Amino acid sequence: MIARDSIIALCAGAALLSSRNRDLHRLIFPIRFRYEHDGLQFQGNVSPGISTSSNVLKDLFDRAGSDDIQVNGRFQAQKRSGDRDLFGGVAYDHSFGQPKLYPVAGLEFQATNRLHIRLAYPDPGARYESTESQALTARLFPSGSEWHVVTDDFADEFDYRVEALRAQFTWSLRLDSRFSPDLSAGYEFDRRHVFTDDLGTRIRAEVEDQWLFGVGLRFGPSPLLYTHGAHIGS
């Protein structure tokens, strides 16, 4: 049986260049799938979307092109071994600041009745269920992004890249079988921005660490949403 969950996420950031103050936007539509056969579970997600500057987004159908479209995804196989789940697979996304194909591997296990541990590359984590309806999830993961930016006169274009690591903590409350509100706090570090200024100079700048806060609402069995779609696992 194949189960599909869909999530819509809108992510925005601000880019300040010399003589420009432009917003960057990312709109993604993650689709999650799962299939079980002979003790193996195959699962993953595909996340098509738009990643562009505000002057393109405000008239998307007339101004957007193929460079504004991103498709990210992950696929992995998982097998139960004793009291542990072993998994491995591949991912393709912009988590490291530019398009990259990289391996995914690790294991998950129940350390106690309430504590679930995920030892994995590139996104280890843990989940603690304080009650049947409340859980605290911690995850460390690369949180880079890339946008296609067009100048105000549409005469020039360049890619704006962000590279960072994020430690994120999310408190979730399951209200019933349909709704789960989430409150999250994330700390980003090892941050770099790569962009082109008005003079055409390519700049790679170190950026200060930053706290980020978010509020979310999930429907049904949808997983927590991270940087580039619905990540798999706890």
N, C-alpha and C positions, 0 to 999 in steps of 0.2 A: 504494500500500500504506500502510495506517495502522498505526503502531507505538504501543503503549501501555506505559508504565512506571508503576508505582505505588509510592509511598513512604509510609510512616507515620511521622509525626514528633510527638513530645510535647515541648512547650515549657512551661516554668514560670518564674514570677517571683514575687518577694515584694513585697507592698505593706504598708507600716507607716503606719497612721493613728492619730490620737489615740484611745486606749482600744481599738484594734483591731490585730490582727496576723494578716492574712489572706493566704493564698497565692492567686496567680492562675495559671490553667492554660490552655493552648491545645493542643488535639488536632486535627491536620489530616491529610487524606488526599489528597495531590496526585496528580492523574492527568495524564500528559503525552501529547500526541498529535502526529503529524507526517504530512504528506501532500505528495507531489511531483507537479507537473503542468506540462508545457511549460517546463521550466527554472526554475520557481518552486517554492520550498519553503515550505509553510505549516506552522507549528508553534505550539504553545502549551501551556498547562496550566490546569486547573481544580482548585481546592483547597478543597473544602468542609470544614467542621470546627466545633468547639466552642471558644468563648473565654469563660471565666466564672470565678467565684470558687470556692474549695474547698468551701464549704458547699452549693453547687449540684452540683458535680461528684461528690461522694461519694454522692449519690442522684440521679443524672443523669436517669433515666427518669421519676421522679416530680416533680422540681423544675425541670427545664430547660424553657425556653420558646423562642419564636422569636427573642427578643432575644439568646439565648446562641449562636445559630447564625451563622456567618460563611461567606461564599462569596467567595473571591478567585480571580483568573484573569488570564491574559495570552494575547494572540494577536498573531502577527506574520507577515509575509511576507518571504522572503529570496531574493535573486537574486545569482548569481555574476557579477561584472564584472571581467574580467581575473584578477588574483590576489587580488581582494578580494571579500568577501561584504557586500553592502549589505542592510539590513533596516529595516523600519518597522512599527509596529503600535500597539496600545493595551493598557493594563493597568488593572485595577480591583482595588484591595486596600487594606490599612490601613498600608502602608509609611510614610506620612507622618503617622501617628497617628490618622487617621480615614478613613472610606470616601472614596475619591477615584478618579476616572477620569482617566488622564493618558497622554500619548503616549510611545511607546518608539521610538527611532531611533538608527542608528549604522552602523558598519562594523567588520568583523573581517578581519585579514590575518596572514599568516605573515611576521614580520619576519626571522627566521632559521630554520634547520632545527629549532631547539629552542624558539624563542620565538614565541608567538602573542599578538597584541595585540587588545584590544577597546576601541574608542573609541565610547562610547554614552551616551545619557541614558536613565535616571538612574543607570546602574550600569556605569561603565567598569571594565576589568580587564585582566589579563594572565595567561598560563600559560607556565611554563618547564618543559620536560621534560628533567630531568637525565640520565635513562636511559630505556630503553623501558618500564620498569615504575614509575618514580617521576616525580612532577610536583609543582611548587609553583605554586599559584594565588593570585592577589591580586585582590581585588574591593572597590570602594567603592560603597556603596549605602545608601539610606534604610532604617532598621531600626525604624521606629515600630510600635506595636501598640495595640490597643484591646480592653478586656475589659468585659463586662457584670457588674457587681458587685451582689450582694444583701446587705443587712444581716443580722446574725445572727438577728434576730427576723422576717425576711422582710417587714417593714413598709415598707421603703424600698429604692430601687435607684438606681444611677447608673453612668455610664461612666467607666472609668479609662483615660486615654490616656497613651501614652509616645511622645515624639518624639525622634529621634536619627539621627545618621549613623554608619556603621560602616566601618572599614577592616579587612578580614579576610584573613588569610593561611592557606592550607590546604595541608598536605603529604599527598599521596596515594600509596599503594603498591598496585599491582595485583598481587595474589597469583596469580591465574589469570583465566580468562575469566568467573568468577562473582563473586569477592569483591574489594572494594577498601576497606581501612580508611583513615580520614582523621583527621588531627590538625589542629585549627585554633586560631588565636589571633586575637582581634578587639579592636580599640580603638574604643570608642564615645565620641563627642564631640558638642557642641552639643545636649545632652540636656535635656529638659523633661518633667515629669510634670504631668498635669492631672486633678484628682479632686475629690470632694466630702467635706468632713470631717463629723464627728459633729453639728456645729451647722447643717449644710446650706449652708455657705459653699463656693463653687466656688473652688478654689485652683489656680494655675498656678505651679509651682516650678521654678527652674533646679536642675539636678542635676550633681554633679561627673562628670568623664570617668571611664571605667571600662574595665579590661581584662576580656575574656571568653575562656574556653577551652572547647573541646569535643572530643569523640571521636565518630566516626561509622563506620558500616559500610554500604557500598552493595552491591547485588546486580545483576549484569549490567551493562547500559549506562546505568543510572540516573545522572542528572547530580548535581552538588553541590547540597545543600539549603541555602537561605538563609532569610530571615525568614518569608516567606509562601508557601512551596511551592518547587517545583523551578524555579529560574530558568533561562532559556534562554541558551545560549551557553557560552563557555569559562569 
